[in-house]
């Protein structure tokens, strides 16, 4: 379906090439590049060991003003009073607080009005901007590429390196343009689009690449939808994904706390426009998708690439490529789904709306449109976790919490919640979850045998009120479009 002609990057004139060149500090002896990091985001899970390593080596933080912290993974969503009931979670947050105080790093803590999932708060504060490099000890840092940034997740040792030097040793990637033409159909969201892309190209298809999302369908997406798209580039094997900045980007950023203002604003916009990919930019590869043909998409297996259109059935082995069959057989056993089973109608136990993929205001609006006037089905546990304190405040101002509660959903406090389940929000035993998060790996949602079906927030809400995987379009609901402003 796609053709890679060369092992070395040949791209030129793309946003990725421009940002890479602007942030190059030096070429290192091993062939990698020392790259300056413009924005470093940290949280309580991957930073403690990095700070300990600094102390062991007698090092300080090179640019503390370029590092921003929050707490998200381990925070409970039902009771956030300190100390936390979980002593390990309390210790992790206390450690983050001490480290930030010692090294002069800004911490957006609980009750500050700015706490939330790291990939939700950085955009809403105006920290995520076109043309910068962003790093964080979290796989889904690629979210910030929605702004025309080059953003990637890093490991704990690299968190240490950025704290100490404000730079990283990296190898340049190839650029694949994901061209999506036309308009998404009614009831189809950015989540459906990215699940369809990953299903088509595979979970390893993007290895060695950065994905540039382009085309008329991408241009009409709101910023929050673009964040959903880029958030899951990593699930397709790409180290990062981005969208070229345009007026939608600028309108979202303007007026936010860390955004340029006054005369600096116009200069910033002019520069942001200049770093977008040139019309004649050369990419290493291009794949074209037809937006109107993309259906609501749901995963059935144990990787984000095992997806189906809502009208399809679990594939049989003979319908798959030979290389895909072993993981499919593993998925059949783990998920207890027989080949040929229709995905629509599969019963669920738990419905989770939230995460850095789909915990923003427009996501909650889309789910609330389904929940309004309906009731959660008997025996279903359904809950909504806003992605940040600002999202929660905005949603409550619109009365979305009232709609959810009236329908039988639980309305929670901000946090990562059941996406990774490093907190009390977990599946129990063999429960099956309809989830708006980003990974359906074995045990991902807190139970070693728990099962996860990934889908859009509107589709999760549809599953909650019917008790089964359901095509949201059959409920007569079209998800409301949003300008993506979550303040």
Buried (B, 14 or more C-beta within 10 A) or exposed (E): EEEEEEEEBEBEBBBBBBBBEBBBBEEEEEEBBBBBBBBBBBBBBBBBBBBBBBEEEEEEBBBBEBBBBBBBBBBBBBEBEEEBEBEEBBBBBBBBBEBBEEBEBEBBBBEEEBBBBBBBBBBBBBBBBBBBBBBBBBBBBBBBBBBBBBBBBBEBEBBBBBBBBBBBBBEBBBBBBBBBBBEBBEBBBBBBBBBBBBBBBBBEBBEBBBBBBBBEBBBBBBBBBBBBBBBBBBBBBBBBBBBBBBEBBBBBBBEBEBBBEEEEBEEBBEEBBEBBBEEEBEBBBBBEBEBEEBBBBBBBBBBBBBBBBBEBBBBEEEEBEEEBBEBBEBBBEBBEBEBEBEBBEBBBBBBBBBBBBBBBBBBBBBBBBBBBEBEBBEEBBBBBBBBBBBBBBBBEEEEBBBBBEBBBBBBBBBBBBBBBBBBBBBBEEEBBBBBBBBBBEBBBBBBEEBBBBBBBBBBBBBBBBBBBBBBBBEBEBBBEEBEBBBB
